[in-house]
Amino acid sequence: MKTLLKTGTLSLICVVGLFGFNIPLQSEENTNRNAQGSKTGDSISNPIITIIYDNYPYGEGIATDWGFSCVVQGAEKTILFDTGGKSPILLANMEKLGITPKDINLIVFSHIHDDHTGGISGFLEINPKVTIYTPQSFPDTFKEMVRNSGAKLIEIKKPVQICKGVYVSGEIGTAIVEQALLLRTDRGLIVITGCAHPGIVPMVERGRRVVAEDVLCVLGGFHLLNTGADSLKTIIQNLKTLGVRYVAPTHCTGDNQRQFFEKEFGDRYIKIGAGKVLTMNDFGGLKR
């Protein structure tokens, strides 16, 4: 335990020195892990990310609906990120994709909107034995519903490591508060967003501060439906400046906007939708 604490402290000092400022850390109960964990042995070799719920189609026979949810496998814990808008669609798609609710150990919510939280009630009827991470700013009624189901609730304000190689960014934004799921892989950082209401660039910036890694991929909702070409060019340039190598925008990104990303990133654009299963093979032969 002393070695772990020393390693976490050393990494924190390195991150502060690199970026010039510090993000306060919040430890999960009974883990004593800092958000800036040790790079050595603290990554996921082969994460599998399955898009369970999305308004864009991908897999044959997988229902689409406005909202977002994905499952991360290959880490210490199996993680459900958001639950889409409707329990029947969430659960039916999980079954078709070979994932049962009882496979899930942790749930992370990005933000409070119904198209990201609406599927939780039906899920908890099947598996209440999960730990759920919500932004601290979630309404008390939602938190009470989670606790009454028998699930364990952890409220997140600041960045926290939730298991080996997996982090939550902490709250970002003001008008609509949101958090991202961060995966440290052997090839770099994967940032997963629900809608990116605070801005996709600030959310990637936060991810890089929390996990001092090059950004392998950003995926999820980018919230760019009404964004014009000039602003898109600036956003894409900023992402490239931050070192983002692959992008997989979906949900609330917008059709024209997704096409713009595809044009700008070329073979480093990954098309995703409900039913897509991402593995490290989707990131080509690019090495760290």
ZIPE-V811203 format. One record per backbone hydrogen bond with DSSP energy under -0.5 kcal/mol. CO is the residue of the C=O (numbers start at 1). NH is the residue of the N-H. E is the energy in kcal/mol with one decimal. If there is no record, write none. Layout:
# ZIPE-V811203
CO	NH	E
CO	NH	E
This chain:
# ZIPE-V811203
1	5	-2.3
2	6	-2.3
3	7	-2.4
4	8	-2.5
5	9	-2.3
6	10	-2.4
7	11	-2.3
8	12	-2.0
9	13	-2.1
10	14	-2.1
11	15	-2.4
12	16	-2.4
13	17	-2.3
14	18	-1.9
15	19	-2.5
16	20	-2.4
22	24	-0.5
24	159	-0.7
28	31	-1.8
28	32	-1.0
35	37	-1.5
39	42	-1.2
43	45	-0.5
44	186	-1.4
48	50	-0.6
48	73	-2.9
49	51	-0.5
49	278	-3.4
50	52	-0.8
50	71	-2.4
51	275	-3.0
53	69	-1.7
54	65	-1.6
56	274	-3.2
59	62	-1.5
61	63	-0.5
67	55	-0.5
68	84	-1.9
69	52	-1.6
69	53	-2.0
70	81	-3.2
71	50	-2.6
71	73	-0.6
72	79	-2.3
73	48	-2.7
77	79	-0.5
78	105	-2.6
78	106	-2.0
79	72	-3.0
79	81	-0.6
80	82	-0.7
80	108	-2.5
81	70	-1.8
84	118	-0.6
84	119	-1.5
86	90	-2.3
87	91	-3.0
88	92	-2.2
89	93	-2.5
90	94	-2.2
91	95	-2.1
92	96	-2.2
93	97	-1.8
94	99	-3.0
95	98	-1.4
100	103	-2.3
101	104	-1.5
105	131	-1.9
106	80	-2.7
107	133	-3.2
108	82	-2.4
110	179	-1.4
113	116	-2.1
113	117	-1.1
114	118	-2.6
115	68	-1.6
116	83	-2.8
117	120	-1.8
118	87	-0.5
119	123	-1.3
120	124	-2.7
121	125	-1.2
122	126	-0.7
123	126	-1.3
123	127	-2.6
128	130	-1.7
130	132	-0.5
130	152	-2.5
131	107	-2.5
132	134	-0.6
132	154	-3.0
133	109	-2.7
134	156	-3.2
135	138	-2.0
139	142	-0.6
139	143	-1.8
140	144	-2.7
141	145	-1.8
142	146	-2.0
143	147	-2.4
144	148	-2.7
145	149	-1.1
146	149	-0.5
146	150	-0.6
146	151	-1.2
147	150	-1.2
152	132	-3.5
154	134	-1.8
155	157	-0.5
156	136	-2.9
157	171	-1.6
159	26	-2.7
160	162	-0.5
160	168	-2.8
163	166	-2.5
164	76	-0.5
165	184	-3.0
166	162	-1.9
166	163	-1.3
167	182	-2.9
168	160	-2.0
172	178	-2.5
178	172	-2.2
180	169	-2.4
181	192	-2.9
182	167	-2.7
182	184	-0.5
183	185	-0.8
183	190	-2.6
184	44	-2.7
185	188	-1.1
188	185	-2.3
189	191	-0.5
189	216	-2.0
189	217	-1.7
190	183	-2.7
190	192	-0.5
191	193	-0.5
191	219	-2.7
192	181	-2.3
193	221	-1.2
194	221	-0.5
196	199	-1.7
199	203	-1.7
200	204	-1.9
201	205	-2.7
202	206	-2.3
203	207	-2.0
204	208	-2.3
205	209	-1.6
206	210	-2.5
207	211	-2.8
210	212	-0.6
211	213	-2.8
214	189	-3.4
214	216	-0.8
215	245	-1.5
216	246	-1.4
217	191	-2.6
218	248	-2.6
219	193	-2.4
220	250	-2.3
224	227	-2.2
228	232	-2.3
229	233	-2.5
230	234	-1.8
231	235	-2.6
232	236	-2.9
233	237	-2.4
234	238	-2.4
235	239	-2.3
236	240	-2.5
237	241	-2.5
238	242	-1.8
239	244	-2.4
240	243	-1.4
246	218	-1.6
247	270	-2.8
248	220	-1.9
250	222	-0.8
250	253	-1.2
251	254	-0.5
252	224	-1.1
252	225	-0.9
254	258	-2.4
255	259	-2.1
256	260	-1.8
257	261	-2.2
258	262	-2.4
259	263	-2.3
260	264	-2.1
261	265	-2.7
262	266	-1.9
265	268	-2.2
266	269	-1.7
268	247	-2.0
269	271	-0.5
273	276	-2.3
274	58	-1.1
274	59	-2.9
276	51	-2.9
276	278	-0.6
278	49	-2.4
279	282	-1.7
280	283	-1.5
281	284	-1.3
283	286	-1.0
